[in-house]
Amino acid sequence: MEKQSYSALFKASYGLYLLSVKNNVQDNACIINTFLQITSNEPCLCTISVNKQNFTTEILSKSLEFNLSILNIETPFEIFKRFGYQSGRNINKFKDFTSYTRSANELVYLPEYSNALLSFNVLEMFDFGSHILFKSILTESETLNDKESITYDYYQRNVKPKPQASEKQGYRCNVCGYVYEGETLPENFICPLCKHGAADFVKI
């Protein structure tokens, strides 16, 4: 049997969402592709899973409420770069950023780049090793426009810049383009940008 190719999972029709949270000090947000509706109405239960290393996860585990902005195909790469390629532990992602609004729960969402807003309260949390699964109940929802939702595949093909030729020797992340310099990539290596593992790196 051939070695597993985790990039095959990229063919699944994941959407892309801005997950926004807030603690007593600041707003924070990250990009996720792991939202799932698991029941219909009354009540509407959904799940998201988020990497344990994310600052957003740390906040959400305590605040137990979040917003999802369902991003549309007009979302520029700068939004993914701002909220997906840096950590809120090191930088205020909302500094000098004004393209947001607050919903009834006082959390932010992005009306300019989204076609819908979903707000949730967390009911239960489940530890899955690298990620935490949050079982949640929908508390507010609003359709913002009829623009097409962006998928992970569309992002890869049309939004994310293509990797530039590099003289560096090492391994490149297939997901975000990060380059690890060195002759051998550690088996347990985690990309510092997108948090994907060694299976998603190729030798350059």
Secondary structure, DSSP 8 states (H G I E B T S, - for coil): -----GGGGGGS--B-EEEEEE-SS-EEEEEE---EE-S-SSS-EEEEEEETT-HHHHHHHHH-EEEEEEEBTT--HHHHHHHHSS-TTTS-TTTT----EE-TTS-EE-TTTEEEEEEEEEEEEEE-SSEEEEEEEEEEEEE-----B-BHHHIIIIIS---------EEEETTT--EEESSS--TT-B-TTT--BGGGEEE-
